Amino acid sequence: MKLRNVLLGAALALAARAALPRLLLLKFAPAVAKLNAGDYKPLLDNYADDFVLHFHEGPHRWSGDWVGKAGFDAFLQNFTAAGIRGEIVAIATSGPLWALTMWVRFDDHADAPDGTRLYANSTVLVLRTRWFKVVEQHDFYLDTQAIVDFDRKLEELGVEAVPRPA
């Protein structure tokens, strides 16, 4: 009887762990849909006040570290002003629920007002959480030059960069 209970408990724990990426996708999908519509606030609610985003360095408006919730707010303002749309393709996790690490495949793109594709890229986001709030994120892009080229196109279109908070 005891062995049966242990095996049943282990099976339930494994099933719950296997379901976690799907549950996270269900949690983040509505926030990403709103982000795609220009409303980044629901996504921002998932991030801690002391959050840090480490973004690809280079000669573009998103370069470097974005510190704190205010920093990420400015980053997301730049993201939505640029007309970037994206989707979560897959999520993988490791670690305990109170200190989870997530790997998120996020594909994004942006179009000009006339519908011309200005930018497309694939990204892997590595997120560390603390008690269900994201505290650190590293973004790794398939094509880093595409970000630089896109920023130049935005400048040509007159899309101003949102400055970082002091």
Rosetta blueprint (number, residue, H / E / L):
1 M L
2 K H
3 L H
4 R H
5 N H
6 V H
7 L H
8 L H
9 G H
10 A H
11 A H
12 L H
13 A H
14 L H
15 A H
16 A H
17 R H
18 A H
19 A H
20 L H
21 P H
22 R H
23 L H
24 L H
25 L H
26 L H
27 K H
28 F H
29 A H
30 P H
31 A H
32 V H
33 A H
34 K H
35 L H
36 N H
37 A L
38 G L
39 D L
40 Y L
41 K H
42 P H
43 L H
44 L H
45 D L
46 N L
47 Y E
48 A E
49 D E
50 D E
51 F E
52 V E
53 L E
54 H E
55 F E
56 H L
57 E L
58 G L
59 P L
60 H L
61 R L
62 W L
63 S L
64 G E
65 D E
66 W E
67 V E
68 G H
69 K H
70 A H
71 G H
72 F H
73 D H
74 A H
75 F H
76 L H
77 Q H
78 N H
79 F H
80 T H
81 A H
82 A L
83 G L
84 I E
85 R E
86 G E
87 E E
88 I E
89 V E
90 A E
91 I E
92 A E
93 T E
94 S E
95 G L
96 P L
97 L H
98 W H
99 A H
100 L L
101 T E
102 M E
103 W E
104 V E
105 R E
106 F E
107 D E
108 D E
109 H E
110 A E
111 D E
112 A L
113 P L
114 D L
115 G L
116 T L
117 R E
118 L E
119 Y E
120 A E
121 N E
122 S E
123 T E
124 V E
125 L E
126 V E
127 L E
128 R E
129 T E
130 R E
131 W L
132 F L
133 K E
134 V E
135 V E
136 E E
137 Q E
138 H E
139 D E
140 F E
141 Y E
142 L L
143 D L
144 T H
145 Q H
146 A H
147 I H
148 V H
149 D H
150 F H
151 D H
152 R H
153 K H
154 L H
155 E H
156 E H
157 L H
158 G L
159 V L
160 E L
161 A L
162 V L
163 P L
164 R L
165 P L
166 A L
